[in-house]
Amino acid sequence: TLAVADFTQNELIKIYPTVSNGEITIAPASEVREGAIVIFDTNGRKVHSSNLDFTTGANQRLSLNLASGVYIVKFSSDDLQSSQKIIIE
């Protein structure tokens, strides 16, 4: 049988700080080499997207020019996905 757990894993990446001025750092889990990040506002509109390459093992820094508010960050790599909430002050 196929379960949702096969496609969703919340520990693919860690985003910090979760409350920021738009500067965030994305740290991959050890098995993640690359993936795509999409950020949505609370109305479901896509406000940012980019591809990330972690093959060097380094964390990725993003500078987001977004209005203050709550956003959902969706990361996908291969067949796995994770999502987290961030707040822009």
C-alpha positions, 0 to 999 in steps of 0.5 A: 500500500502507498501512504502519505508518509512515503511522500512527506518528510518534515526533516528534509531541510531545516530553515532558520531563523523561522522569524526573520527580516527576510534573511533565512538559511536552509540546511539540508538533511544529510541525504539531500543533494538538491531540490526546489523551494517554493514559498507561498503566502497565506492566500496560496499565491506563489511569491518565490521559487528557486532551485537549491544545490547542496552538493558541496554540503554547504547551507544555502542562504536566501534573501527574501524581499517579502512583505511582513507576514506568514509564509509556507515554504515547500521543499521538494527533492526527488519524490519527497516533500516537506513544508515549514512555516516562516514569519517575515517581520 
